[in-house]
Every structure is written in C-alpha cells, then in structure tokens.
C-alpha cells in the first residue's frame, strides 16, 4: 500500500558546541501524531539525521528541498488540495512545515486543524 512519506529529524542532534538540539517543528508534528495516533497507520514515517545532505529526502525531491519536517505525497493531490501544497519537485508534491502539514492532515484525514 502506497502512503505519503513524512520525514522528521531525529532528536538530540549536534550543531556546534553545547548541548544537543531538537527541531521545534518536528516536535510539534510528533505531538500531532500523538494526538491522532491513527495518522501513524496512514503514513510512512522516517527519521533522518540533522547533517546535510539528507540523502533520503534529496533522492526524492532535491538538495534544495531537504528541510524537515516534510510530507511527500505519494500521488498528485486533487485540485481541492492544491492550496495545502508548499512545493513540487521531481514530479512529487510536498508539504513543508508543521502548521502546513497539520492543516493538510485536517483536510485529508479529518483530524482537528491547527489554531
């Protein structure tokens, strides 16, 4: 069964000196997944390292579009979903950013929308 693919950064990544970091947008999406566990069954969720290039994402989209979180749609979106798309690369539509992804899930899966 083909599913949309969600890429999130792994937590506790290093970026320079000091304590490890986490990605606030990825944490927000993780929270949405906790609110609505049924989404985990609908998606192919992959965790990637902070370091670039993020080869899995680059292989699908491109080096220009390897930010996280990103939801890559398995199929072209219907016309009424185009407003939720934030980009298109290599024949794939995608939604980037926590609020945009959560808004798209509200449209597609009927979960609550972000305020």
N, C-alpha and C positions, 0 to 999 in steps of 0.2 A: 504494500500500500504506500503510495507516494504521499509525502507530507511536506508542509512548509518546514524550513530549517531555521532554527533560532541559534545564533551564535552569541555567547556570553563570555566575558573574560573570567578566568579563574581568579579567585580571591587571593589575598596576601601576595600580591606581586611586588617586585622591587623596581623602583625607578629612581636611581640615585641613592644618596646617603639617607640614613634614617630608617624609621620603622616602615614595614610593608604598607601597601595601599590596597584599597578596593575601589571598584568603579561604582560610583553612586547610581548611574543609570542602570547598570547590570543588577545591582542590589534591588532597585525599585522593581525591575521586571521579575526578579526572583520572588519578591513579595507578592506580585500579582499572581504568579504561578502558585504560591501558597494559598492565596485567597480562593483561587479557582483551579483546584487540582485536576479537573477534567481536561484542562488545556495540555497537561503533560502527556496525555494519551493521543492528542491530536497533532503534536509537534515532534520533530526530530531535534532534540536539544543537544548542542555541542558546546563544550567549554574549551577555550583556546588560551594560550599564553599571551601575556601582555606584549612581549617582544615582537617587533615587526621584522620582516613581513609575516603576517598571519596567513600562512600558506593555504590553509583550507578555504579561507574566505577569498583570497586572491585568485585561487584556481576557479572559483565560481563567478566572481564579479570582476575584480581587477585590483591593482595596487592602490588606485585612487579611492576605492570603496572598501576598506578593510576595518573601519571603525566598528565598535561594539557599544551597545547591543545592536544587532541587525537581524531582521527576519527576512529570509529569502523565500519568495513564493515558489512553490513547485510548478504552478500553472499560471498562465497570464490571468490577471484579475478581471472580473467582469466590469463592464463600463461603470456601474454604480459604485465600484470600489476604487476607481482611479484617484479620487481625491485623497485617499489614505496613503498612496504610494509616495515615497520620498525620492525614489530613483529607479533607474533602469540601466543595466549594463550586461553585456554579453548575452543578450536575449532573455535576461531574468529581471523581473520586477522585485523591488525590495522596499522594506520599511525600516528606517533607522531612527533610533532614539526611543527612550522609554515611553513618553506620552503618545507618540505616533503609533508605536507598536500596540500599546494598550487600547488605543482608540480603534485600531484595525480589528483587534480581537473582539471588541464590543460589537462591531459591525458583523464580523464573520461568525462568531460563536455565541453571541447574545449575552455575554457577561457584562457586568456593570462597566460604565465608561469612566475614565478619569475626570476628576473635577478640576 
